[in-house]
Amino acid sequence: MSTTEYVAQLTEKHHRIDEEIQSEMTHPSADRLHITELKREKLRLKEKINELSS
């Protein structure tokens, strides 16, 4: 797998996590711990994408 393909996969995963965060936040009884974990994963992916893209 090329770096470009890997970055594309990471970007897609980043997008899916963002959608999951938005979905979780719309629920009145949202699990804040789960949302925090998702945000950390999203940030980790963003950092990896930026690292590979530069």
mmCIF file of the N, C-alpha and C atoms, coordinates in Angstrom:
data_MODEL
# 
_entry.id   MODEL 
# 
loop_
_atom_site.group_PDB 
_atom_site.id 
_atom_site.type_symbol 
_atom_site.label_atom_id 
_atom_site.label_alt_id 
_atom_site.label_comp_id 
_atom_site.label_asym_id 
_atom_site.label_entity_id 
_atom_site.label_seq_id 
_atom_site.pdbx_PDB_ins_code 
_atom_site.Cartn_x 
_atom_site.Cartn_y 
_atom_site.Cartn_z 
_atom_site.occupancy 
_atom_site.B_iso_or_equiv 
_atom_site.pdbx_formal_charge 
_atom_site.auth_seq_id 
_atom_site.auth_comp_id 
_atom_site.auth_asym_id 
_atom_site.auth_atom_id 
_atom_site.pdbx_PDB_model_num 
ATOM 1   N N  . MET A 1 1  ? 0.842   -1.167 0.000  1.00 0.00 ? 1  MET A N  1 
ATOM 2   C CA . MET A 1 1  ? 0.000   0.000  0.000  1.00 0.00 ? 1  MET A CA 1 
ATOM 3   C C  . MET A 1 1  ? 0.894   1.238  0.000  1.00 0.00 ? 1  MET A C  1 
ATOM 4   N N  . SER A 1 2  ? 0.548   2.176  -0.842 1.00 0.00 ? 2  SER A N  1 
ATOM 5   C CA . SER A 1 2  ? 1.344   3.400  -0.923 1.00 0.00 ? 2  SER A CA 1 
ATOM 6   C C  . SER A 1 2  ? 0.972   4.350  0.218  1.00 0.00 ? 2  SER A C  1 
ATOM 7   N N  . THR A 1 3  ? 1.821   5.320  0.429  1.00 0.00 ? 3  THR A N  1 
ATOM 8   C CA . THR A 1 3  ? 1.570   6.317  1.473  1.00 0.00 ? 3  THR A CA 1 
ATOM 9   C C  . THR A 1 3  ? 0.283   7.080  1.184  1.00 0.00 ? 3  THR A C  1 
ATOM 10  N N  . THR A 1 4  ? 0.056   7.373  -0.074 1.00 0.00 ? 4  THR A N  1 
ATOM 11  C CA . THR A 1 4  ? -1.155  8.103  -0.462 1.00 0.00 ? 4  THR A CA 1 
ATOM 12  C C  . THR A 1 4  ? -2.411  7.311  -0.109 1.00 0.00 ? 4  THR A C  1 
ATOM 13  N N  . GLU A 1 5  ? -2.396  6.027  -0.374 1.00 0.00 ? 5  GLU A N  1 
ATOM 14  C CA . GLU A 1 5  ? -3.539  5.173  -0.043 1.00 0.00 ? 5  GLU A CA 1 
ATOM 15  C C  . GLU A 1 5  ? -3.733  5.096  1.467  1.00 0.00 ? 5  GLU A C  1 
ATOM 16  N N  . TYR A 1 6  ? -2.642  4.999  2.199  1.00 0.00 ? 6  TYR A N  1 
ATOM 17  C CA . TYR A 1 6  ? -2.709  4.919  3.657  1.00 0.00 ? 6  TYR A CA 1 
ATOM 18  C C  . TYR A 1 6  ? -3.283  6.215  4.228  1.00 0.00 ? 6  TYR A C  1 
ATOM 19  N N  . VAL A 1 7  ? -2.841  7.352  3.711  1.00 0.00 ? 7  VAL A N  1 
ATOM 20  C CA . VAL A 1 7  ? -3.362  8.647  4.165  1.00 0.00 ? 7  VAL A CA 1 
ATOM 21  C C  . VAL A 1 7  ? -4.863  8.735  3.847  1.00 0.00 ? 7  VAL A C  1 
ATOM 22  N N  . ALA A 1 8  ? -5.268  8.237  2.700  1.00 0.00 ? 8  ALA A N  1 
ATOM 23  C CA . ALA A 1 8  ? -6.683  8.247  2.327  1.00 0.00 ? 8  ALA A CA 1 
ATOM 24  C C  . ALA A 1 8  ? -7.504  7.404  3.304  1.00 0.00 ? 8  ALA A C  1 
ATOM 25  N N  . GLN A 1 9  ? -6.985  6.251  3.692  1.00 0.00 ? 9  GLN A N  1 
ATOM 26  C CA . GLN A 1 9  ? -7.671  5.404  4.671  1.00 0.00 ? 9  GLN A CA 1 
ATOM 27  C C  . GLN A 1 9  ? -7.773  6.093  6.025  1.00 0.00 ? 9  GLN A C  1 
ATOM 28  N N  . LEU A 1 10 ? -6.688  6.717  6.449  1.00 0.00 ? 10 LEU A N  1 
ATOM 29  C CA . LEU A 1 10 ? -6.697  7.432  7.729  1.00 0.00 ? 10 LEU A CA 1 
ATOM 30  C C  . LEU A 1 10 ? -7.678  8.599  7.691  1.00 0.00 ? 10 LEU A C  1 
ATOM 31  N N  . THR A 1 11 ? -7.729  9.286  6.557  1.00 0.00 ? 11 THR A N  1 
ATOM 32  C CA . THR A 1 11 ? -8.651  10.411 6.406  1.00 0.00 ? 11 THR A CA 1 
ATOM 33  C C  . THR A 1 11 ? -10.097 9.937  6.483  1.00 0.00 ? 11 THR A C  1 
ATOM 34  N N  . GLU A 1 12 ? -10.383 8.812  5.864  1.00 0.00 ? 12 GLU A N  1 
ATOM 35  C CA . GLU A 1 12 ? -11.740 8.250  5.918  1.00 0.00 ? 12 GLU A CA 1 
ATOM 36  C C  . GLU A 1 12 ? -12.105 7.855  7.354  1.00 0.00 ? 12 GLU A C  1 
ATOM 37  N N  . LYS A 1 13 ? -11.175 7.237  8.049  1.00 0.00 ? 13 LYS A N  1 
ATOM 38  C CA . LYS A 1 13 ? -11.417 6.855  9.440  1.00 0.00 ? 13 LYS A CA 1 
ATOM 39  C C  . LYS A 1 13 ? -11.630 8.106  10.290 1.00 0.00 ? 13 LYS A C  1 
ATOM 40  N N  . HIS A 1 14 ? -10.852 9.145  10.053 1.00 0.00 ? 14 HIS A N  1 
ATOM 41  C CA . HIS A 1 14 ? -10.981 10.416 10.761 1.00 0.00 ? 14 HIS A CA 1 
ATOM 42  C C  . HIS A 1 14 ? -12.386 10.982 10.545 1.00 0.00 ? 14 HIS A C  1 
ATOM 43  N N  . HIS A 1 15 ? -12.863 10.922 9.316  1.00 0.00 ? 15 HIS A N  1 
ATOM 44  C CA . HIS A 1 15 ? -14.198 11.423 8.977  1.00 0.00 ? 15 HIS A CA 1 
ATOM 45  C C  . HIS A 1 15 ? -15.292 10.606 9.684  1.00 0.00 ? 15 HIS A C  1 
ATOM 46  N N  . ARG A 1 16 ? -15.144 9.285  9.697  1.00 0.00 ? 16 ARG A N  1 
ATOM 47  C CA . ARG A 1 16 ? -16.129 8.419  10.366 1.00 0.00 ? 16 ARG A CA 1 
ATOM 48  C C  . ARG A 1 16 ? -16.184 8.717  11.862 1.00 0.00 ? 16 ARG A C  1 
ATOM 49  N N  . ILE A 1 17 ? -15.029 8.919  12.485 1.00 0.00 ? 17 ILE A N  1 
ATOM 50  C CA . ILE A 1 17 ? -14.990 9.228  13.909 1.00 0.00 ? 17 ILE A CA 1 
ATOM 51  C C  . ILE A 1 17 ? -15.668 10.570 14.161 1.00 0.00 ? 17 ILE A C  1 
ATOM 52  N N  . ASP A 1 18 ? -15.427 11.545 13.297 1.00 0.00 ? 18 ASP A N  1 
ATOM 53  C CA . ASP A 1 18 ? -16.069 12.860 13.440 1.00 0.00 ? 18 ASP A CA 1 
ATOM 54  C C  . ASP A 1 18 ? -17.587 12.713 13.385 1.00 0.00 ? 18 ASP A C  1 
ATOM 55  N N  . GLU A 1 19 ? -18.075 11.909 12.455 1.00 0.00 ? 19 GLU A N  1 
ATOM 56  C CA . GLU A 1 19 ? -19.517 11.671 12.359 1.00 0.00 ? 19 GLU A CA 1 
ATOM 57  C C  . GLU A 1 19 ? -20.057 10.995 13.613 1.00 0.00 ? 19 GLU A C  1 
ATOM 58  N N  . GLU A 1 20 ? -19.297 10.039 14.160 1.00 0.00 ? 20 GLU A N  1 
ATOM 59  C CA . GLU A 1 20 ? -19.722 9.350  15.373 1.00 0.00 ? 20 GLU A CA 1 
ATOM 60  C C  . GLU A 1 20 ? -19.771 10.317 16.550 1.00 0.00 ? 20 GLU A C  1 
ATOM 61  N N  . ILE A 1 21 ? -18.790 11.209 16.643 1.00 0.00 ? 21 ILE A N  1 
ATOM 62  C CA . ILE A 1 21 ? -18.780 12.214 17.707 1.00 0.00 ? 21 ILE A CA 1 
ATOM 63  C C  . ILE A 1 21 ? -20.023 13.100 17.598 1.00 0.00 ? 21 ILE A C  1 
ATOM 64  N N  . GLN A 1 22 ? -20.300 13.577 16.386 1.00 0.00 ? 22 GLN A N  1 
ATOM 65  C CA . GLN A 1 22 ? -21.467 14.432 16.189 1.00 0.00 ? 22 GLN A CA 1 
ATOM 66  C C  . GLN A 1 22 ? -22.757 13.699 16.560 1.00 0.00 ? 22 GLN A C  1 
ATOM 67  N N  . SER A 1 23 ? -22.844 12.442 16.194 1.00 0.00 ? 23 SER A N  1 
ATOM 68  C CA . SER A 1 23 ? -24.019 11.645 16.523 1.00 0.00 ? 23 SER A CA 1 
ATOM 69  C C  . SER A 1 23 ? -24.165 11.460 18.030 1.00 0.00 ? 23 SER A C  1 
ATOM 70  N N  . GLU A 1 24 ? -23.072 11.143 18.687 1.00 0.00 ? 24 GLU A N  1 
ATOM 71  C CA . GLU A 1 24 ? -23.094 10.944 20.139 1.00 0.00 ? 24 GLU A CA 1 
ATOM 72  C C  . GLU A 1 24 ? -23.503 12.218 20.875 1.00 0.00 ? 24 GLU A C  1 
ATOM 73  N N  . MET A 1 25 ? -23.051 13.357 20.377 1.00 0.00 ? 25 MET A N  1 
ATOM 74  C CA . MET A 1 25 ? -23.314 14.617 21.058 1.00 0.00 ? 25 MET A CA 1 
ATOM 75  C C  . MET A 1 25 ? -24.769 15.056 20.936 1.00 0.00 ? 25 MET A C  1 
ATOM 76  N N  . THR A 1 26 ? -25.516 14.486 20.014 1.00 0.00 ? 26 THR A N  1 
ATOM 77  C CA . THR A 1 26 ? -26.924 14.854 19.863 1.00 0.00 ? 26 THR A CA 1 
ATOM 78  C C  . THR A 1 26 ? -27.812 14.143 20.885 1.00 0.00 ? 26 THR A C  1 
ATOM 79  N N  . HIS A 1 27 ? -27.307 13.087 21.494 1.00 0.00 ? 27 HIS A N  1 
ATOM 80  C CA . HIS A 1 27 ? -28.089 12.360 22.487 1.00 0.00 ? 27 HIS A CA 1 
ATOM 81  C C  . HIS A 1 27 ? -28.028 13.083 23.835 1.00 0.00 ? 27 HIS A C  1 
ATOM 82  N N  . PRO A 1 28 ? -29.170 13.227 24.479 1.00 0.00 ? 28 PRO A N  1 
ATOM 83  C CA . PRO A 1 28 ? -29.184 13.894 25.792 1.00 0.00 ? 28 PRO A CA 1 
ATOM 84  C C  . PRO A 1 28 ? -28.363 13.135 26.845 1.00 0.00 ? 28 PRO A C  1 
ATOM 85  N N  . SER A 1 29 ? -28.304 11.833 26.719 1.00 0.00 ? 29 SER A N  1 
ATOM 86  C CA . SER A 1 29 ? -27.559 11.035 27.701 1.00 0.00 ? 29 SER A CA 1 
ATOM 87  C C  . SER A 1 29 ? -26.231 10.567 27.120 1.00 0.00 ? 29 SER A C  1 
ATOM 88  N N  . ALA A 1 30 ? -25.574 11.457 26.418 1.00 0.00 ? 30 ALA A N  1 
ATOM 89  C CA . ALA A 1 30 ? -24.313 11.112 25.755 1.00 0.00 ? 30 ALA A CA 1 
ATOM 90  C C  . ALA A 1 30 ? -23.262 10.695 26.777 1.00 0.00 ? 30 ALA A C  1 
ATOM 91  N N  . ASP A 1 31 ? -22.490 9.691  26.411 1.00 0.00 ? 31 ASP A N  1 
ATOM 92  C CA . ASP A 1 31 ? -21.399 9.200  27.253 1.00 0.00 ? 31 ASP A CA 1 
ATOM 93  C C  . ASP A 1 31 ? -20.176 10.087 27.011 1.00 0.00 ? 31 ASP A C  1 
ATOM 94  N N  . ARG A 1 32 ? -19.923 10.991 27.955 1.00 0.00 ? 32 ARG A N  1 
ATOM 95  C CA . ARG A 1 32 ? -18.831 11.965 27.795 1.00 0.00 ? 32 ARG A CA 1 
ATOM 96  C C  . ARG A 1 32 ? -17.468 11.293 27.720 1.00 0.00 ? 32 ARG A C  1 
ATOM 97  N N  . LEU A 1 33 ? -17.287 10.206 28.442 1.00 0.00 ? 33 LEU A N  1 
ATOM 98  C CA . LEU A 1 33 ? -16.016 9.490  28.402 1.00 0.00 ? 33 LEU A CA 1 
ATOM 99  C C  . LEU A 1 33 ? -15.773 8.923  27.002 1.00 0.00 ? 33 LEU A C  1 
ATOM 100 N N  . HIS A 1 34 ? -16.800 8.337  26.425 1.00 0.00 ? 34 HIS A N  1 
ATOM 101 C CA . HIS A 1 34 ? -16.680 7.779  25.073 1.00 0.00 ? 34 HIS A CA 1 
ATOM 102 C C  . HIS A 1 34 ? -16.383 8.887  24.060 1.00 0.00 ? 34 HIS A C  1 
ATOM 103 N N  . ILE A 1 35 ? -17.051 10.019 24.206 1.00 0.00 ? 35 ILE A N  1 
ATOM 104 C CA . ILE A 1 35 ? -16.814 11.146 23.303 1.00 0.00 ? 35 ILE A CA 1 
ATOM 105 C C  . ILE A 1 35 ? -15.374 11.633 23.437 1.00 0.00 ? 35 ILE A C  1 
ATOM 106 N N  . THR A 1 36 ? -14.868 11.714 24.649 1.00 0.00 ? 36 THR A N  1 
ATOM 107 C CA . THR A 1 36 ? -13.483 12.130 24.878 1.00 0.00 ? 36 THR A CA 1 
ATOM 108 C C  . THR A 1 36 ? -12.512 11.158 24.231 1.00 0.00 ? 36 THR A C  1 
ATOM 109 N N  . GLU A 1 37 ? -12.768 9.868  24.359 1.00 0.00 ? 37 GLU A N  1 
ATOM 110 C CA . GLU A 1 37 ? -11.909 8.857  23.733 1.00 0.00 ? 37 GLU A CA 1 
ATOM 111 C C  . GLU A 1 37 ? -11.932 8.992  22.211 1.00 0.00 ? 37 GLU A C  1 
ATOM 112 N N  . LEU A 1 38 ? -13.109 9.235  21.649 1.00 0.00 ? 38 LEU A N  1 
ATOM 113 C CA . LEU A 1 38 ? -13.225 9.415  20.201 1.00 0.00 ? 38 LEU A CA 1 
ATOM 114 C C  . LEU A 1 38 ? -12.451 10.653 19.749 1.00 0.00 ? 38 LEU A C  1 
ATOM 115 N N  . LYS A 1 39 ? -12.541 11.724 20.522 1.00 0.00 ? 39 LYS A N  1 
ATOM 116 C CA . LYS A 1 39 ? -11.815 12.945 20.165 1.00 0.00 ? 39 LYS A CA 1 
ATOM 117 C C  . LYS A 1 39 ? -10.305 12.727 20.219 1.00 0.00 ? 39 LYS A C  1 
ATOM 118 N N  . ARG A 1 40 ? -9.846  11.968 21.186 1.00 0.00 ? 40 ARG A N  1 
ATOM 119 C CA . ARG A 1 40 ? -8.413  11.658 21.260 1.00 0.00 ? 40 ARG A CA 1 
ATOM 120 C C  . ARG A 1 40 ? -7.960  10.844 20.053 1.00 0.00 ? 40 ARG A C  1 
ATOM 121 N N  . GLU A 1 41 ? -8.768  9.870  19.672 1.00 0.00 ? 41 GLU A N  1 
ATOM 122 C CA . GLU A 1 41 ? -8.442  9.048  18.506 1.00 0.00 ? 41 GLU A CA 1 
ATOM 123 C C  . GLU A 1 41 ? -8.437  9.904  17.239 1.00 0.00 ? 41 GLU A C  1 
ATOM 124 N N  . LYS A 1 42 ? -9.415  10.793 17.139 1.00 0.00 ? 42 LYS A N  1 
ATOM 125 C CA . LYS A 1 42 ? -9.488  11.679 15.979 1.00 0.00 ? 42 LYS A CA 1 
ATOM 126 C C  . LYS A 1 42 ? -8.244  12.561 15.902 1.00 0.00 ? 42 LYS A C  1 
ATOM 127 N N  . LEU A 1 43 ? -7.820  13.101 17.032 1.00 0.00 ? 43 LEU A N  1 
ATOM 128 C CA . LEU A 1 43 ? -6.616  13.931 17.070 1.00 0.00 ? 43 LEU A CA 1 
ATOM 129 C C  . LEU A 1 43 ? -5.376  13.126 16.700 1.00 0.00 ? 43 LEU A C  1 
ATOM 130 N N  . ARG A 1 44 ? -5.278  11.894 17.211 1.00 0.00 ? 44 ARG A N  1 
ATOM 131 C CA . ARG A 1 44 ? -4.145  11.033 16.881 1.00 0.00 ? 44 ARG A CA 1 
ATOM 132 C C  . ARG A 1 44 ? -4.090  10.776 15.372 1.00 0.00 ? 44 ARG A C  1 
ATOM 133 N N  . LEU A 1 45 ? -5.240  10.521 14.783 1.00 0.00 ? 45 LEU A N  1 
ATOM 134 C CA . LEU A 1 45 ? -5.301  10.299 13.336 1.00 0.00 ? 45 LEU A CA 1 
ATOM 135 C C  . LEU A 1 45 ? -4.896  11.556 12.568 1.00 0.00 ? 45 LEU A C  1 
ATOM 136 N N  . LYS A 1 46 ? -5.374  12.709 13.024 1.00 0.00 ? 46 LYS A N  1 
ATOM 137 C CA . LYS A 1 46 ? -5.028  13.964 12.352 1.00 0.00 ? 46 LYS A CA 1 
ATOM 138 C C  . LYS A 1 46 ? -3.524  14.200 12.389 1.00 0.00 ? 46 LYS A C  1 
ATOM 139 N N  . GLU A 1 47 ? -2.918  13.944 13.532 1.00 0.00 ? 47 GLU A N  1 
ATOM 140 C CA . GLU A 1 47 ? -1.475  14.123 13.658 1.00 0.00 ? 47 GLU A CA 1 
ATOM 141 C C  . GLU A 1 47 ? -0.727  13.168 12.728 1.00 0.00 ? 47 GLU A C  1 
ATOM 142 N N  . LYS A 1 48 ? -1.187  11.931 12.646 1.00 0.00 ? 48 LYS A N  1 
ATOM 143 C CA . LYS A 1 48 ? -0.558  10.944 11.767 1.00 0.00 ? 48 LYS A CA 1 
ATOM 144 C C  . LYS A 1 48 ? -0.691  11.342 10.299 1.00 0.00 ? 48 LYS A C  1 
ATOM 145 N N  . ILE A 1 49 ? -1.877  11.827 9.933  1.00 0.00 ? 49 ILE A N  1 
ATOM 146 C CA . ILE A 1 49 ? -2.116  12.276 8.564  1.00 0.00 ? 49 ILE A CA 1 
ATOM 147 C C  . ILE A 1 49 ? -1.183  13.437 8.228  1.00 0.00 ? 49 ILE A C  1 
ATOM 148 N N  . ASN A 1 50 ? -1.080  14.401 9.126  1.00 0.00 ? 50 ASN A N  1 
ATOM 149 C CA . ASN A 1 50 ? -0.212  15.550 8.896  1.00 0.00 ? 50 ASN A CA 1 
ATOM 150 C C  . ASN A 1 50 ? 1.247   15.122 8.790  1.00 0.00 ? 50 ASN A C  1 
ATOM 151 N N  . GLU A 1 51 ? 1.648   14.190 9.631  1.00 0.00 ? 51 GLU A N  1 
ATOM 152 C CA . GLU A 1 51 ? 3.031   13.680 9.615  1.00 0.00 ? 51 GLU A CA 1 
ATOM 153 C C  . GLU A 1 51 ? 3.351   13.028 8.272  1.00 0.00 ? 51 GLU A C  1 
ATOM 154 N N  . LEU A 1 52 ? 2.430   12.212 7.784  1.00 0.00 ? 52 LEU A N  1 
ATOM 155 C CA . LEU A 1 52 ? 2.653   11.502 6.529  1.00 0.00 ? 52 LEU A CA 1 
ATOM 156 C C  . LEU A 1 52 ? 2.545   12.410 5.312  1.00 0.00 ? 52 LEU A C  1 
ATOM 157 N N  . SER A 1 53 ? 1.774   13.468 5.433  1.00 0.00 ? 53 SER A N  1 
ATOM 158 C CA . SER A 1 53 ? 1.558   14.371 4.304  1.00 0.00 ? 53 SER A CA 1 
ATOM 159 C C  . SER A 1 53 ? 2.695   15.364 4.112  1.00 0.00 ? 53 SER A C  1 
ATOM 160 N N  . SER A 1 54 ? 3.479   15.574 5.152  1.00 0.00 ? 54 SER A N  1 
ATOM 161 C CA . SER A 1 54 ? 4.548   16.576 5.016  1.00 0.00 ? 54 SER A CA 1 
ATOM 162 C C  . SER A 1 54 ? 5.865   15.973 4.585  1.00 0.00 ? 54 SER A C  1 
# 
